Amino acid sequence: MKTTVLVYEDINAAEKKLRVATKEEWDDILKANKELSEEHRRHFIRDCIQESDELDSMFIEVEYEEYKKWHSKQVYRERVRKIGLKFTEISLDDKVSGTNGRTLCETISDGVDYEKQVIDSLMMEELRKELSQWKPWGNELLDLYLDGNDDCTTEYIRKILGCSEQYARRMKRKFTEYAKKYLKN
């Protein structure tokens, strides 16, 4: 690994020109910086360049404001890198063991509970069988409820049975109790 240090020829000049510093100059700058406050130090940014198999490092002297921007970005990158160490990145195309070669994408749930859907469907089928045995018009009444037309169920019962409104309301109540009792079990 080769390290190059570029320093200002004259730190007080208006136009800053860079030159390569010797190891002794670099050591002197580092020693002097330890005794100075942050604003009065000489500031350097680090850049790494990879040439073939070797990684070269370069320290470049910059103004304090430019150093603060660079340093802020470095702190952010390091924070992101450390957070990234806590997580593992996996591909959705990875095969999942014990699934006959299915990928992770194929095994992740889509948020639909298919088991519950099947159970609900079977339960509704059983309820329909029970209702048809209870009263021949039970399923038609259930359809009205499921379609959101429960306000016209009393009128429907009255028409098919040819009975009074009071009797129709009683039958509607019995239907509701019967369905609730079945669904609780």
Order of alpha helices (4+ residues) and beta strands (2+ residues): beta-beta-alpha-beta-beta-alpha-alpha-alpha-alpha-alpha-alpha
